[in-house]
């Protein structure tokens, strides 16, 4: 089947989703509340989830590999997390105080035990807010105005970092000297001047760029795994840490995707690297909106109200003008933190089995493609991975990803949807503790049926 034929069958099979989408377009731009949710000819509309499965409005059941793009590490409706939420509301009688509560400290202690580089931390309502705060913090601490990010890395939908995520390569410069390319209208040249683009996994080229602008760059923000799946080499991750220290820049590790997903100690545990600042999100909220920024105490103390003075510490209070502003109505949301602690505790008990089933699926997918004469790579560490149709030996950069055969991958993904496997075409796979051996077996059987379709 061609891609057009697969899409036509998809559309015929999902009349209620089609109708819901058309109605949504009348009141919601493009019919969707986040651009990532769209795929042609229209997205599926879901109505129920349980464990590793999700059900759409046309009553089709799927094994879910989107998992809300990562937060649902225990799948849908996890009983332990649901019970934790119900018990909290029953005991405390509310879900929000607008005041400090003991759960903030309890959660912070748990995070610090897994991420010791986060000596001090603040809560936000999303990973995007956490990375936004990280950039403000880096600029405030160093007194510099530019930020450096890597080509292909995503850190949220705000102007400083909505640059060179999916650049038009003809306008993005050479691989070793990438040029900033806006990923949205509304980002102008004067803003692009303050975002320096670096080539991922090319330490020598990065060092040359950073040295040349060391007086202007406040920090380097990076996904330790590009898109959550393409790893930095250990040499590269350690090298960026050394370079930033030498050049008086902050190293910001965006672990919104990778935190608790590629290991209980995150990517920084895997690489043995301690960044100055770390952004977390997704998994730590158990499916609820949350984010965190943490790092060295001397840096994070800039956000202390009125300055960095703490009674009995002997530290001098800074002036109000030197204070780093950070606030938010829902920061440290008590119900979300309670659910997040339940999720992290449960993950610590089930993580090894999660890794085992992820590896089984990766191996099975590679074998399934190979049986049909196609070579694929499945890059990723922990519970996330990509499926890349390619003859390349390895994938190290965004430009390497662009060389993969996305046409075949897209056809397979549409065929898999028709066979009960839900993933947005050409996106990464997200695994959960609900993806048991039986679920993996069903998925690999669906792969064989999908191959017969195409």
Secondary structure by P-SEA (a helix, b strand, c coil): ccaaaaaaaaaaacaaaaaaaaaaaacccccccccccccccbbbbbccccccccccccccccccccccccccccccccaaaaaaaaaaaaaccccccccccaaaaaaaaaaaaaccccccccccccaaaaaaaaaaaaaaaacccbbbbcccccccccccccccccccccccccccccccccccccccaaaaaabbbbbcccaaaaaaaaaaccccccbbbbcccccccccccaaaaaaaaaaaaaacbbbbbcccccccccccccccccccccccbbbbccccccccccccccccccccccccccccccccccbbbbcccccccccccccccaaaaaaaaaaaaaaaacaaaaaaaaaaaaaaaaaaaaaacbbbbbcccccbbbbbbccccccccaaaaaacaaaaaaaaaaaaaaacccccccbbbbbcccccaaaaaaaaaaaaaaaaac
